[in-house]
Amino acid sequence: MEIIFHRYGSICEPDIMEAFQSLGLTVIEEDAEIYQKSIEPEKRISMLAEAILTHQTSFVFSINYFPYISQVCERLHVLYLCLSVDCPVLELFSETIRNGCNRIFLFDYEQYEQIRGENADNIFYLPLGANVARWDQVISGLLEKYPSVQQRYLYDVSFVGSLYTEKSPYQSLPLSAFDRGFGDGLIEAQLKLPGLSLIQEALTPSFLAALKKASPETFSVMPDAFQNIDAYIAANQLLGMRISELERIRTLNLLAGSFPVDLFTRSDSSHLTGVRVHGGVSTHLEMPEVFFRSKINLNITIRSIQTGLSQRVWDILGCRGFLLSNYQAEIPEYFTIGQDLDCFENAAELKEKVAYYLAHDERRQGIASRGYETVKEKHTCLNRVLSMLQTVFTSSDP
């Protein structure tokens, strides 16, 4: 079976591609976008169509959803599979998601519920997973290098990821004092309510109009949306990014006042106090070492992921790291809290649990070990690819 794998540079691509290949599929990489970021849309379409027609293509696959791929596949009567790994992905609101060729897999159940009705037979829920085999190769080398527990740990509390300072345009918008105050009030209210999304419903028509006037380009990215998504964009792209920025900065500053905290990021970290800031880390070599050599790995989920589990969750556990995450509604679906990982719901609980786990090595290490075994047994990338293929090939052709 031959498949076209569209690549644009997502860090998730190699793991899914490897899973396809391990099942005996022949993977033809369509990777022009990696090397030609400014390639014209018409050229992209013609190159993809040529690749499909040149090979005996069973389906086209991509990480995240691309409307133009769906359109090409619809015209050529070829299946299009995609796995969403980010949120928000505004392209999911394109009218093209209604195409019969699509087989769309979403990792956030709340998002799945919101859009499944647009193509009910062809939109599915599927959580993310970890390439445990890849991480095992890295970790086995680290175990040889650091055979004792005393040698293993280099960091007490660590966080790997963006602070969203570079992705949060809200602060620079030219808003009136009234609108700025209203927006800041919404942000602060949302920060006090983990687990509950209130921003989109709380937006007033006048405030939404002010945001559109201040940043018209932000709201013009999806002209073919099947519904008006202005409120969704405002809540998730503008205010949501600011909320995630503040939440991560405040959380790290809070912990750094009491514990050694290490941050690995390419974001502007000038608002942090007492945090040891490192640069970004390479995904396949440096990141797993940080996860493995940290006593506590933090996960602070971006607010636009409403119920689902980010890739960080699966990778920390797949690297045998101990995970302390903000609570997400889908965590109990896959893990036992307190046995595979642990969660916090507010700042006070977070500080309390950090102190506890730094003082209780054996319990922390036992939880990390069980979390790893759970992911290795049930939640690998291969598990997910098998689920996709079983789902797709029990349905009819487009």
N, C-alpha and C positions, 0 to 999 in steps of 0.2 A: 504494500500500500504506500503510495507516494502522497506526501502532503507539502503544501507551501507554507513555510513559517515566516510571516512578516516580522521583521525585526527593526526596532528603532532605537535600541540601546537600554531598554529596561533591565534592571539588575535581576529580574525574575526570569528572563528569557533562557539563559543557559540551563537552569534546572528543569524547566518544563521540556525544553528540547531534548535534554538527556533522557527524560522519562519516556518520551515518544520513541526515541531510538532504542531504548532498552526493551521495548515491546515489539521491536522488529520493523517499525515504520521507517521508511526512507524519507528523511527530512531535507527538503530543498529550501535553503535560506534565501529569502528575498530581503536583502539588507542594505539596499541603496540609501535608505533614509539615514542610516548610521553615519555614512561617509559624505552624504550630500544633503545637508540639513535644509538647504534652500531650493531643493528640487521642485520644479513646477508641478502643480496638481495634475495637469494633463499628462505629463511625463510619468508620474507615479501610476496613474491609471493604465497607461499603455504598457508599462513594464510589468505590472501585475497581471494584466490580461495575457500578455505574451508568455509569462511563466506558467500560468494555468493551462494554456493551450499547448505548450511545448511538452508538458508532462502529463501522465495519466493521473491527474490530481483528484484525490478522494475528498479533500477539503483544504481550505485555507484556515490558518490559525494565527491569532495575534494575542499578545498581552494587551488588555484594554480594548475598547471598541473604536473602530474607525469607520465612519459612514461610507467613505468612498470604497473601502474594501467590500462592504455589504452590497453596494450598488453594482460593482463589477461581478461579484459572485451571483447576484440575482439575475443579471443579464446572461451569464454563462451557465446558469443552472448548476452551480457548485455550492456545496455547503460551506458556511463560514462559522467557525467556532472561535469564541474569544473568552478569555478569563479576565475579569476585572480585578485588579489588585490595588487600585487607588480609589479614593473618594474625597471630593467629588470628581466625577468624570462627566462633564457636561454633554459630551457626545451621546450619552445614553438617552438624552432627551430629543435626539434627532428623529424625524419621522421615519428614517430608514430602519429603525429597530423593528418596525412592523413587517419588514421583508421576510418572506417565507424561507429564505436560505439561512437565516440566522439561527445560531444556537449559542445563546448568551448566558454566561455563568457569572453570578454576582456573589461576593463574599459577605456582604452586609445584608442581613435578613430584612431589616427595615427598608432599605433601598429596594430590595427585591419586591417587597410587598407594594411599594409605591408605584413601580412601573410594570409589574408583571402583566397587568391587564392589557397593555398595548400589544402583546404578542404572547398570549397565555400558554400556548403549546410549545414555545421556543425560548422562553426565558426561565432560567433555573437558578436555584440557590446552591452554592458550593463554597465551603470555607477554604481558606488557604492552607498551606502545609509547608513542611521543611524538607530539604534535600539532606536527610540524615547521613546518607552514604558519603556525601561530599564533606560534611562537617566531621564525620568520624575520621576521615583521612587527616584532617588538620589537627584534631584533638589528640589522635594517637601519637603524633609527633610531639605535641606539647607534653603529654604524659611521660614520654621518654626523656624530654628535656628537664621537666620539673616533676620528678617521681614522688616527692613528698608533699603533703598538704601544706607544710610551712613554706615550701618553695613556690607552690602553685599560685597563691593569691597575691596580686599586685595592687588591687583596688578594693576599697571597702564598698562604696556606693558609686555606680557609674550609670551614665545615660549616653546612648549612641543615637544621634538623630538631629534633625533640624530644630532650631528655635523659632522658625517661621518669621524671623525678622526681615528676611529678604523676600518673603512671599506675602507680606501683610501691608497692602497699600493704604489701608484705612486711615492711618495717622496723617498721611500727607494730603488727604482730600481737602479741597477748599470748601468747608462747610461753615454755615453760620454758627454763632455761639449757641443758639437754641438747638439746632440740629446736632451739633457736636455733643452737647450735654445730654440730649435724648439718646444718642447712640452709645455714649459712654455709660449711661445708666443701664441700658439693655445689656451691655457687655458685663458690667459688674454684677447684675442680677443673675445672668447665666453662669458666671463663675461660681456663684454661691449655690447653684443647683446642679450638681453632677448627676448624670443619669436622666436628666429631663431636658428636652430641647424646646425652648420657648421663643427663640429669636424670630423664626419665620412667621409664627402666628402673631407676634407682638408688633411687627412692622406696620406703621401707619402709612396710608397713601402719600401723605405729604413728605414723610421722611424718606420713603422709597424714591419719590420724585427727586428729592434733594441729592440722594446718592447717584441716581442716573444722570443728573445734570453735572455732578462733580466728576464722574468717571464714566462717560458714555461708552468708551471702548470696552469696558468690562462687561457691559450688557449687550454687546453686539456680536458676540462670538458664536451664537447659535441661531442664525436666521431661520432655519427650517425646523425649529423645535415644535413638537406636537402639542405643546401647551405653553402658556406664558410662564416663564421660569425666572422672571425678574426677582421675585421674593426669594427664591431658592439661591440665586446667585448672590444676592445681598447678604443672606444669612450665612452662606457657606464660603464664598470667595472673599468677601470684604470683612464683615464682622466676625465670621467664624475663624478666619486666619488670625485676626487680632486676639481673639479669645485664646486660641491655642498658644500664641506667642506669650501672652501674659501668664497663662497657666504654667507653662514650662519654666519661664524665668522665675516666677514666684516660688514654684515648688523647689527648684534647685537652690535658690537663695535661702529658703527656709531650712532645708536640710544642711546646707553648708554652714549654718550657724551652730550646728551641733555635731556634725560628722564630716569626715573627709569625703568630698564629692569630686568625681572626675567626669568631665564632659568631653565627648568626641563629636565635633561638629565643624561645619564650614560656615556656619552662621555668625553674624555679628554678636559677640558675647559681652559687649561693653556694659550691659545692664546687670551683669552678674557680680556678686560680691563673695569672695572666699572660695569660689569654685575653681578647681584646677582645670584649665581649658587646654585641650589638645586639638590638633587639627582633625580633619575628617579621616576616616579609616577605609582601607580597601575592603570591599564586600567579602571576597573569598578567602583572604588570608588574615588581615588585621582584625576585622570585626569579630570573627569567631574566637580569636585569642582574647579580646576584651571581655566577651561574654563568659568565657571559661575561667578567666583569671580575676573576675569580680566576685566578691562575696555576695553582693546584691546588685542585680540588674533591674533598673526601673523601666517600666513602660508607662508612658503618659499619652494616651490615645488622642489623636486630633479629633476635635468635636464633630467634624463632618462625618466621621465613622460613628454611626448612631448606636448600633448594637454589635457589630462584627469585631473580629480580632485581626489586628494588623499583622503584617509579615514579621515584625519584630518579635511578637509573642512566640510564634512557631520557631523562629531561628534561635532565640535565647535558649529555649528548652531543648531544641535539637543539638545545641552546642554544650549541653550538660550544665548550663548556667542556672542559678537560682533566679526566679522571676518574681518581682513584686510589682503588680500592675494595678492601675485604676480599675474599678469594677466595670465590666461590660456585660450586658445581658446574656450574651452567647457563651461566656466562659463556662458556666455550669453544664452546658450542653456537651462539652468535650473534656472537661477537667474537673477533678475534685479539689475544691479550694481547701488549702491547708494540707493537702497531700501531694499534689502535682505542682502547685504554685500557691502564691497568696495574693490577696487583694486589699486595697484600701478604698475608702469612700470619702474621706476628708483629710485635711492636713494633720489634724491631731492624731488620727489613726495611723497615718503614714509614719509620722515621727515615732510613735510608739512601736510600730512593727519593725522599723529600721533598727531601733535600739535593741529590740528583742532578738532579732535574727543575727545581729553582729555579736551578741553575747551567747548565742546557742549554736555553735558550729555544727554539731552532729545533727541536730534537727534540720537545720538549713540544708546541709549536704544531702540528707535523706530525701527531702522534698525535691531537690534538684535532680537526684537520681531517678526518682519515680516519675517526675515530669518528662525526663528524657525517654524513659522506657515507654511511656504512654504515647509520645509523639512517634517514636521509632516503630511501634506496633501498629498504630492506627492512622497517623496523620502525616504521612510522607507525601512528597510531590507525586510519586508513583501511584499512591493510593488515589490522589485527586485526578490524575490523568485517566486512570482506569475508570473512575466514576463518570468522568466526562464521556468517554468513549462508549461505556455501557448505556448511558442515558441517550446519547445521540443515535446510536445504531439499533436502538429498539423503536425508533420513530421512523417515519417515512421520509423519502427523499424530498427535496424542495420542489 
